[in-house]
């Protein structure tokens, strides 16, 4: 499912001087170390009402999610790599590192080398792939999810995959560009590497 990414941005980020005060207030937590609004949010600011509503949902998925933070980040990074959404990849490599994940663990999750991961992460990554590929899970995988997670956590699995597939789609379609150099090169997942080699 690698995304088709345009060679240049199709929409430029909105200059914050053009934004309404309530939009600026919503975006206050979404600034880089230099005080600039992150490019993804400044791009989505072309539709300010929708952006403010989307941020409410995004705040749950990123800030109030009941899944363990490192596990959630591995799911997001798997989505970003499968979609080849470089902006999403870069942002979440940085978050994953702050959450204590080593680059080797990040790359193992992306490349399908899950033997060294704990059972919960293997289940979550399997569910992520199933949701991306089939928009659902079979009974066997459902049983594995319910063995490890509460009902709230399972719903957060669905919300996490849905949110970050949406963001990957936005990034790839609008051509949102990475801010600076990638923190870690974006690999193709192992199954896609095999397809390209064939």
C-alpha positions as CSV (number, residue, x, y, z in Angstrom):
1,X,0.0,0.0,0.0
2,X,2.8,2.5,-0.5
3,X,1.5,6.0,-1.2
4,X,2.0,8.0,-4.3
5,X,3.8,11.1,-3.2
6,X,4.0,14.2,-5.5
7,X,7.4,15.7,-6.2
8,X,6.5,19.0,-4.6
9,X,3.9,20.2,-2.1
10,X,0.5,20.6,-3.6
11,X,-0.6,23.0,-0.8
12,X,1.7,25.4,0.9
13,X,1.3,25.8,4.7
14,X,-0.9,28.7,5.7
15,X,0.9,31.7,7.1
16,X,-0.2,31.9,10.8
17,X,-0.9,35.6,10.4
18,X,-3.9,34.6,8.3
19,X,-5.4,32.3,10.9
20,X,-8.3,33.0,13.2
21,X,-7.5,33.4,16.9
22,X,-9.4,30.3,17.8
23,X,-7.4,28.3,15.3
24,X,-4.2,29.6,16.7
25,X,-5.3,28.7,20.2
26,X,-6.0,25.1,19.0
27,X,-2.6,24.9,17.5
28,X,-0.7,26.3,20.5
29,X,0.6,22.8,21.5
30,X,1.6,22.0,17.9
31,X,4.7,24.2,17.5
32,X,8.3,23.2,17.0
33,X,11.3,24.2,19.2
34,X,11.5,27.5,17.2
35,X,7.8,28.3,17.8
36,X,6.6,27.5,14.2
37,X,3.4,25.6,13.7
38,X,4.2,22.1,12.5
39,X,3.8,21.9,8.7
40,X,1.1,19.2,8.7
41,X,-1.2,21.4,10.9
42,X,-0.3,24.6,9.0
43,X,-1.3,22.8,5.7
44,X,-4.6,21.5,7.1
45,X,-5.3,25.1,8.3
46,X,-6.6,25.7,4.7
47,X,-9.8,24.3,6.3
48,X,-9.8,25.9,9.7
49,X,-13.1,24.6,11.0
50,X,-12.3,21.0,10.1
51,X,-8.8,21.3,11.5
52,X,-10.1,22.4,14.9
53,X,-12.5,19.5,15.0
54,X,-9.8,17.0,13.8
55,X,-7.4,18.2,16.5
56,X,-10.0,17.2,19.2
57,X,-9.9,13.6,18.0
58,X,-6.2,13.7,17.4
59,X,-5.6,14.8,21.0
60,X,-7.4,11.7,22.2
61,X,-5.4,9.4,19.9
62,X,-2.0,11.0,20.7
63,X,-2.5,12.2,24.3
64,X,-5.3,10.2,26.0
65,X,-4.9,6.9,24.3
66,X,-5.2,3.9,26.6
67,X,-2.5,1.9,24.7
68,X,1.0,1.8,26.1
69,X,2.9,4.7,24.4
70,X,5.8,2.6,22.9
71,X,3.3,0.1,21.5
72,X,1.2,2.9,20.0
73,X,4.3,4.4,18.4
74,X,5.3,1.1,16.8
75,X,1.8,0.9,15.2
76,X,2.0,4.4,13.9
77,X,5.5,3.8,12.5
78,X,4.3,0.6,10.8
79,X,1.5,2.6,9.1
80,X,3.9,5.4,8.1
81,X,6.4,3.0,6.6
82,X,3.7,1.0,4.7
83,X,2.2,4.2,3.3
84,X,5.7,5.7,2.7
85,X,4.5,8.8,4.5
86,X,7.8,10.4,5.3
87,X,6.5,13.3,7.4
88,X,4.5,11.0,9.6
89,X,7.5,8.7,9.9
90,X,9.9,11.5,10.9
91,X,7.6,12.9,13.5
92,X,6.9,9.6,15.1
93,X,10.5,8.3,15.0
94,X,11.2,11.3,17.2
95,X,8.3,10.6,19.6
96,X,9.2,6.9,19.7
97,X,12.8,7.7,20.7
98,X,11.5,10.0,23.5
99,X,9.3,7.1,24.6
100,X,12.5,4.9,25.0
101,X,12.3,2.9,21.8
102,X,15.7,2.0,20.1
103,X,16.1,2.5,16.4
104,X,16.6,-1.3,16.1
105,X,13.2,-1.9,17.6
106,X,11.5,0.7,15.4
107,X,13.1,-0.9,12.3
108,X,12.2,-4.4,13.4
109,X,8.5,-3.4,13.7
110,X,8.6,-1.9,10.2
111,X,10.5,-4.8,8.6
112,X,8.3,-7.5,10.1
113,X,11.1,-8.9,12.3
114,X,8.8,-9.3,15.3
115,X,10.4,-12.2,17.1
116,X,12.2,-9.9,19.5
117,X,9.1,-7.9,20.3
118,X,6.8,-8.8,23.2
119,X,3.5,-10.6,22.5
120,X,1.4,-7.5,22.9
121,X,3.4,-5.6,20.3
122,X,3.2,-8.6,17.9
123,X,-0.5,-8.7,18.3
124,X,-0.9,-5.0,17.8
125,X,1.3,-4.9,14.7
126,X,-0.6,-7.9,13.3
127,X,-3.9,-6.1,13.9
128,X,-2.5,-2.9,12.3
129,X,-1.7,-4.8,9.1
130,X,-5.1,-6.6,9.1
131,X,-6.9,-3.3,9.6
132,X,-4.9,-1.7,6.8
133,X,-5.3,-4.6,4.4
134,X,-8.8,-5.8,5.2
135,X,-10.4,-3.0,7.4
136,X,-11.1,-5.7,10.0
137,X,-9.7,-8.7,11.9
138,X,-10.7,-12.3,11.8
139,X,-11.9,-14.3,14.9
140,X,-8.5,-15.7,15.7
141,X,-6.9,-12.2,15.8
142,X,-9.9,-10.8,17.7
143,X,-9.3,-13.5,20.3
144,X,-5.6,-12.5,20.6
145,X,-6.6,-8.8,21.0
146,X,-9.2,-9.6,23.7
147,X,-6.7,-11.7,25.6
148,X,-4.3,-8.8,25.9
149,X,-6.5,-5.6,25.9
150,X,-9.6,-4.1,27.4
151,X,-12.5,-3.1,25.3
152,X,-11.4,0.6,25.6
153,X,-7.9,-0.4,24.4
154,X,-9.3,-2.3,21.4
155,X,-11.3,0.7,20.4
156,X,-8.1,2.8,20.7
157,X,-6.4,0.3,18.4
158,X,-9.1,1.1,15.8
159,X,-8.9,4.8,16.4
160,X,-5.1,4.8,16.2
161,X,-5.0,3.0,12.9
162,X,-7.8,5.1,11.5
163,X,-6.2,8.4,12.6
164,X,-2.8,7.7,11.2
165,X,-4.0,6.2,8.0
166,X,-5.9,9.4,7.5
167,X,-2.8,11.5,8.3
168,X,-0.7,9.4,5.9
169,X,-3.3,9.9,3.2
170,X,-3.2,13.7,3.8
171,X,0.6,13.8,3.8
172,X,1.0,11.8,0.6
173,X,-1.9,13.4,-1.3
174,X,-1.0,17.0,-0.4
175,X,2.8,16.4,-0.6
176,X,3.5,17.6,3.0
177,X,7.3,18.0,3.3
178,X,9.5,16.9,6.2
179,X,10.9,19.7,8.3
180,X,14.7,19.3,7.8
181,X,16.5,15.9,7.6
182,X,14.8,12.6,8.4
183,X,15.7,11.5,11.9
184,X,15.9,7.9,10.6
185,X,15.8,6.9,6.9
186,X,12.4,5.7,5.8
187,X,12.6,2.0,4.9
188,X,10.2,0.0,2.8
189,X,8.6,-2.7,4.9
190,X,10.1,-6.2,4.2
191,X,7.1,-7.4,2.2
192,X,7.2,-4.4,-0.1
193,X,11.0,-4.8,-0.5
194,X,10.3,-8.3,-1.8
195,X,7.7,-7.1,-4.2
196,X,10.0,-4.5,-5.6
197,X,12.8,-7.0,-6.0
198,X,10.6,-9.5,-7.8
